[in-house]
């Protein structure tokens, strides 16, 4: 299938080259099958016959950056041999007749949880309702993971101790999307409906907020340094500033589902744009980009899939070099921001 992403509504001519080459991408149907005798590293790399199967994790195809596959393959292979023949790495052997599966990969976070992990969990649990999910112990400390897994009470779970590698006799191999910035529309829709149903069945005391600014003031990185100016302007235009750290995943879904306009700096919380209703507006404040290969605009693509109007403003970067893109703070050009907000509010 070929996916087309609509250009940002306010894209400038000087930035068109960042988006034109990324408007289209192709995806083939993902496969699922039972395989025997696999090794899984504690952070989710799958080894079969001494190699990492293609599409066992994102970013392992090797045709964009050769270091992805080779780097992770070497680590997984070393961990396999040490776990099997040495004593320095703890491991678990699952040699019974149950079918096991895993959903985690080396790329973990709120973004990956919603766009990679949960689609795999949904796919496997539907086809193999008796399969056992391998759950890393450290997930217990993550409220959004714990809350999500409660929606799968029918799925048996096997908790794997921290830093333990796994040998599995009977394994269900479910392919995942090739790159972190490529999305299967049906997966986005499956996750949307999963949480929409959950939110409808849960009581909360929240009131809908039509205009939201997502602040990162409670995080340690990737902040808007002149946020006071931005927040004052937004407050004067009926926006409410919130921090997602103050809300459960179900509350976040509720807020995004009912919002008409959401403004946010680039960050994992923007993944919640997938829960916005069609024709609502998502406005991203992004660090400036000097090299088009640095960033793949995942939230732009997600917004297009769910038919949300997407705006973007590139902002001056502060701290962090070219290889530290994701940690940068920004300063928002206030005049440009007001011009963009005029467009947004007039929609």
KEMARDREN-311630 format. One line per field, with one value per residue (C-alpha): x negated, y negated, z; residue number from 0. Coordinates in Angstrom, 2 decimals, padded with zeros to 5 digits. Each point is the difference from the previous one (the first is absolute). Layout:
east <- X, ...
north <- Y, ...
up <- Z, ...
kegu <- NUM, ...
//
This chain:
east <- 000.00, -001.15, 000.65, 000.29, -000.56, 001.62, -002.38, 000.14, 002.58, -002.42, -003.14, -002.34, -001.72, -003.37, 001.07, 001.72, -003.11, 000.25, 003.43, 000.21, -002.21, 001.90, 003.56, 000.24, -001.14, 000.86, 000.78, 000.66, 002.29, -001.69, -000.38, 000.43, -001.14, -001.04, -003.72, -002.15, -002.95, -000.66, -002.10, 001.33, -002.25, 001.24, 000.77, 001.91, -002.32, 000.96, -002.72, 000.83, -002.71, -002.59, 001.65, 002.53, 003.09, 001.03, 002.80, -000.46, -000.58, 000.15, -003.05, -001.76, 000.34, -003.40, 000.76, 000.11, -002.74, -002.12, -001.05, 003.48, 000.01, -003.67, -000.24, 002.96, -000.78, -003.48, 001.37, 002.77, -002.38, -002.46, 002.78, 001.25, -003.35, -000.72, 003.52, -000.23, -003.56, -001.10, 001.16, -000.18, 003.39, 003.18, 002.57, 003.37, 000.79, 003.59, 000.01, 003.65, 002.61, 001.61, -000.19, -001.82, -000.32, -001.66, 000.88, -002.93, -003.00, -003.09, 002.06, 002.19, 002.10, 003.51, -000.23, -001.15, 002.51, 002.94, -001.28, -001.96, 000.56, 003.77, 000.67, -002.14, 001.85, 003.37, -001.01, -001.41, 002.73, 002.67, -001.60, -001.46, 002.29, -001.85, -003.48, -002.07, -001.40, -003.56, 000.04, -003.27, 000.09, -000.83, 003.30, 001.71, -001.37, 001.59, 003.61, 000.89, -001.20, 001.74, 003.26, -000.18, -000.66, 003.06, 002.01, -001.35, 001.07, 000.69, -003.67, -002.24, -003.20, -003.42, -002.11, -003.71, -002.40, -002.02, -002.96, 000.80, -000.34, 002.45, -000.21, 003.41, 000.94, 003.31, 000.22, 002.44, -001.91, 002.05, -001.68, -000.04, -000.13, -003.38, -000.74, 001.14, 001.45, 002.09, 003.49, 002.65, 003.31, 001.88, -002.32, 000.65, 003.73, -000.16, -001.73, 002.41, 003.01, -001.59, -000.38, 003.21, 001.90, -001.97, 000.61, 003.73, 000.16, -002.00, 001.23, -002.00, 000.55, -001.67, 001.63, -000.83, -002.55, 000.51, -003.36, -003.04, -003.64, -002.15, -002.82, -003.25, -000.90, -000.09, -002.53, -003.78, -000.55, 001.60, 001.63, 001.30, -002.34, 002.27, 003.09, 001.37, 000.54, 001.58, 002.26, 001.21, 000.96, 001.77, 001.76, 001.32, 001.40, 001.89, -002.66, -000.72, -003.54, -000.35, -002.79, 000.74, -001.97, 003.04, 002.38, 000.49, -000.15, 003.79, 000.32, -002.42, 002.10, 003.15, -001.56, -001.40, 003.20, 001.97, -002.52, 000.44, -003.52, -003.16, -003.33, -003.13, -003.73, -001.31, 000.09, 001.51, 003.21, 000.80, 000.59, 003.37, 000.86, 001.17, 003.01, 001.15, 003.18, -000.06, -000.41, -001.36, -003.41, -003.43, -002.72, -003.57, -002.89, -003.10, -003.72, -001.45, -001.35, -003.17, -000.18, 003.20, -001.23, 000.00, 003.73, 002.89, 002.97, 001.95, 002.76, 000.62, 000.61, 002.20, 002.09, 000.54, 001.10, 002.73, 000.98, -001.20, -001.15, -003.73, -002.03, -003.69, -002.39, -003.76, -001.67, -003.49, -001.82, -001.87, -002.35, -000.80, -001.85, 001.03, -000.16, 001.98, 003.13, 002.48, -001.38, 000.12, 001.76, 001.55, 000.80, 003.22, 000.04, 002.98, 000.98, -000.03, 001.92, 002.75, 000.22, 000.37, 002.55, 002.04, 000.24, 000.81, 002.74, 001.62, 000.46
north <- 000.00, -003.54, -002.66, -003.66, -002.69, -003.38, -002.94, -002.23, -002.71, -002.83, 001.45, -002.65, 000.29, 000.06, 003.12, 001.90, 002.09, 001.44, 001.47, 000.67, 003.07, 001.40, -000.44, 003.55, 003.29, 003.61, 002.80, 003.68, 002.13, 001.22, 003.72, 002.14, 003.58, 002.59, 000.72, 002.24, -000.62, -003.72, -002.25, -003.35, -002.59, -001.80, -003.07, 001.86, 001.02, 003.33, 002.42, 003.02, 002.16, -002.57, -002.89, -002.72, 000.76, -002.83, -002.11, 001.47, -003.60, -003.43, -001.48, 003.32, 000.19, -001.53, -001.71, -003.49, 000.24, 003.15, -000.40, 000.75, 003.69, 000.77, -001.82, 001.75, 003.38, 000.02, -000.86, 002.61, 002.69, -000.68, 000.08, 003.30, 001.75, -001.37, 000.92, 003.50, 000.92, -002.53, -001.02, -003.80, -000.64, 001.36, 001.68, 001.75, 003.21, 000.52, 003.58, 000.88, 000.42, -003.40, -002.57, -003.19, -003.36, -003.35, -003.49, -002.12, -001.15, -002.12, -003.11, -000.49, -002.92, -001.37, -000.52, 003.57, 001.41, -001.47, 000.42, 003.28, 002.01, -000.18, 000.79, 003.14, 000.95, -000.48, 002.03, 002.97, 000.15, 000.08, 002.86, 001.91, -000.66, 002.56, -001.35, -001.33, -003.53, -000.47, -003.06, -001.62, -000.56, -003.70, -000.64, 000.22, -003.45, -001.63, -001.08, -000.33, 003.56, 001.47, -001.77, 001.17, 003.62, 000.00, -000.25, 003.48, 001.96, 002.98, 000.21, 002.09, -001.81, 001.30, -002.53, 000.15, -001.20, -003.11, 000.49, 003.67, 001.38, 002.61, 003.34, 001.00, 003.34, -001.05, -003.60, -002.08, -002.33, -003.08, -002.40, -003.68, -003.11, -000.56, -003.52, -002.00, -002.71, 002.27, 000.88, 002.49, -001.92, 003.07, 000.23, -003.62, 000.62, 003.17, -001.86, -002.93, 002.28, 001.96, -003.15, -001.66, 003.03, -000.03, -003.73, 000.39, 002.69, -001.90, -002.72, -003.20, -003.49, -001.75, -002.73, -000.21, -002.66, -001.38, -001.76, 001.67, -000.93, 002.98, -001.29, 001.86, -002.10, 003.13, 001.79, -000.26, -000.66, -001.21, -003.11, -003.30, -002.52, -003.00, 001.95, -002.76, -002.26, 002.81, 001.09, -003.56, -000.46, 003.37, -000.71, -003.24, 002.09, 002.44, 002.72, 002.03, 001.17, 003.58, 002.48, 003.56, 001.21, -001.01, 002.30, 003.72, 001.39, 000.23, -003.64, -001.01, 001.84, -001.69, -003.46, 000.50, 001.56, -003.06, -002.69, -002.25, -001.51, 001.41, -001.84, 001.82, 000.16, 003.15, 002.82, 003.40, -001.59, -001.03, 003.67, -000.64, -001.90, 003.38, -000.36, -003.35, -000.21, -000.70, -003.66, -001.00, -001.73, 001.11, -002.67, 001.21, -002.19, 001.71, -000.63, -001.39, 002.61, -000.48, 003.53, 001.55, 003.47, -000.96, 000.22, 001.85, -002.03, 002.88, -002.20, -001.56, 003.48, 001.06, -003.16, 000.66, 003.59, -001.10, -002.99, -002.66, -003.35, -000.33, -003.19, -000.30, -002.78, 000.47, -001.69, -001.03, 002.90, -000.48, 002.67, 003.25, 000.56, 001.65, 003.44, -001.12, -001.15, 001.57, -001.79, -003.55, -002.88, -002.64, -003.69, -000.75, -003.02, -001.76, -002.06, 003.06, 001.91, -002.64, 000.08, 003.79, -000.17, -002.48, 002.67, 002.70, -001.94, -001.09, 003.62
up <- 000.00, -000.65, 002.64, -000.95, 002.63, -000.51, 000.17, 003.10, -000.55, 000.75, -001.60, -001.41, -003.35, 001.74, 001.90, -002.80, -000.68, 003.53, -000.75, -003.75, 000.06, 002.98, -001.21, -001.30, 001.46, -000.74, 002.44, -000.60, 002.19, 003.18, 000.58, 003.08, 000.50, 002.58, 000.23, 002.19, 002.27, 000.09, 002.22, 001.18, 001.60, 003.10, -002.11, -002.68, -002.83, -001.52, -001.17, -002.17, -001.59, 001.13, -001.88, 000.71, -002.12, -002.27, 001.48, 003.47, 001.13, -001.60, -001.70, -000.70, -003.77, -000.56, -003.30, 001.54, 002.60, -000.11, 003.62, 001.35, -000.84, 000.50, 003.31, 001.58, -001.55, 001.54, 003.43, -000.18, -001.24, 002.81, 002.58, -001.43, 000.33, 003.46, 001.20, -001.44, 000.91, 002.62, 003.45, -000.01, -001.65, 001.65, -002.23, 000.07, -001.90, -001.09, -001.29, 000.65, -002.71, 000.43, -002.78, 001.05, -001.67, 000.69, -001.16, 001.23, -002.02, 000.81, -000.80, 003.04, 001.19, -000.13, -003.76, -000.67, 002.45, -001.91, -003.55, 000.14, 003.17, 000.33, -003.69, 000.39, 003.18, -001.67, -003.07, 001.90, 002.65, -002.70, -001.95, 002.97, 003.00, 002.15, -000.66, 002.91, -000.08, 001.28, 002.26, 001.14, 003.76, -000.31, -001.78, 003.40, 000.83, -003.06, 000.62, -003.69, -000.65, 003.02, -000.87, -003.63, 000.93, 002.23, -003.22, -000.88, 003.06, -002.24, -001.02, 002.25, 000.98, 001.02, 001.89, -000.85, 002.67, -000.67, -002.38, -000.62, -003.53, -001.25, -001.80, -001.40, -001.52, -001.57, -001.15, -002.04, -002.25, -000.86, -002.41, 000.77, -002.15, -001.68, 001.27, 003.02, -002.24, -002.24, 001.21, -001.02, 000.01, 001.23, 003.02, 000.92, -000.30, 002.13, 002.83, -000.32, 000.36, 002.86, 002.09, -001.14, 001.30, 003.24, 000.57, -000.61, 002.68, 002.62, 002.29, 000.29, 001.31, -002.91, -002.01, -003.70, -000.95, -003.49, -000.32, 001.56, 000.33, 001.05, 002.18, 000.66, 003.05, 002.19, -002.21, 000.09, -003.71, -003.19, 001.39, -001.35, 001.62, -000.57, 001.05, 002.26, -003.02, -002.01, 002.85, 000.66, -003.64, -000.06, 003.29, -001.48, -002.87, 002.23, 000.16, 003.10, 000.77, 001.24, 000.72, -001.02, 003.02, 002.07, -001.87, -000.49, -003.52, -000.03, 001.05, -002.74, -002.56, 001.31, -000.21, -003.51, -001.30, 001.07, -000.96, -003.00, -000.05, 001.60, 000.04, 001.14, -000.31, -001.66, 002.53, 000.76, 001.30, -003.56, -000.77, 001.61, -003.16, -001.27, 002.33, -001.39, -002.05, -003.74, -001.00, 003.41, 000.00, 001.20, 000.03, 000.56, 001.15, -001.35, 000.38, -003.19, -002.40, -002.01, -001.39, -001.35, 001.03, 003.67, 000.50, -001.63, 001.34, 001.58, 001.44, -003.40, -001.39, 002.90, -000.33, -003.70, 000.66, 002.42, -002.18, 002.46, -001.36, 000.67, 000.44, 000.77, 000.99, 000.02, 002.95, 001.03, 001.68, 003.26, 001.38, -001.77, -003.25, -003.24, 001.61, 003.05, -001.81, 002.38, 003.08, -001.30, 001.67, -002.24, -000.12, -001.86, -002.29, 001.54, -003.05, -002.25, 002.64, 000.08, -003.80, 000.06, 002.80, -002.02, -002.70, 002.55, 001.79, -003.27, -001.12
kegu <- 0, 1, 2, 3, 4, 5, 6, 7, 8, 9, 10, 11, 12, 13, 14, 15, 16, 17, 18, 19, 20, 21, 22, 23, 24, 25, 26, 27, 28, 29, 30, 31, 32, 33, 34, 35, 36, 37, 38, 39, 40, 41, 42, 43, 44, 45, 46, 47, 48, 49, 50, 51, 52, 53, 54, 55, 56, 57, 58, 59, 60, 61, 62, 63, 64, 65, 66, 67, 68, 69, 70, 71, 72, 73, 74, 75, 76, 77, 78, 79, 80, 81, 82, 83, 84, 85, 86, 87, 88, 89, 90, 91, 92, 93, 94, 95, 96, 97, 98, 99, 100, 101, 102, 103, 104, 105, 106, 107, 108, 109, 110, 111, 112, 113, 114, 115, 116, 117, 118, 119, 120, 121, 122, 123, 124, 125, 126, 127, 128, 129, 130, 131, 132, 133, 134, 135, 136, 137, 138, 139, 140, 141, 142, 143, 144, 145, 146, 147, 148, 149, 150, 151, 152, 153, 154, 155, 156, 157, 158, 159, 160, 161, 162, 163, 164, 165, 166, 167, 168, 169, 170, 171, 172, 173, 174, 175, 176, 177, 178, 179, 180, 181, 182, 183, 184, 185, 186, 187, 188, 189, 190, 191, 192, 193, 194, 195, 196, 197, 198, 199, 200, 201, 202, 203, 204, 205, 206, 207, 208, 209, 210, 211, 212, 213, 214, 215, 216, 217, 218, 219, 220, 221, 222, 223, 224, 225, 226, 227, 228, 229, 230, 231, 232, 233, 234, 235, 236, 237, 238, 239, 240, 241, 242, 243, 244, 245, 246, 247, 248, 249, 250, 251, 252, 253, 254, 255, 256, 257, 258, 259, 260, 261, 262, 263, 264, 265, 266, 267, 268, 269, 270, 271, 272, 273, 274, 275, 276, 277, 278, 279, 280, 281, 282, 283, 284, 285, 286, 287, 288, 289, 290, 291, 292, 293, 294, 295, 296, 297, 298, 299, 300, 301, 302, 303, 304, 305, 306, 307, 308, 309, 310, 311, 312, 313, 314, 315, 316, 317, 318, 319, 320, 321, 322, 323, 324, 325, 326, 327, 328, 329, 330, 331, 332, 333, 334, 335, 336, 337, 338, 339, 340, 341, 342, 343, 344, 345, 346
//
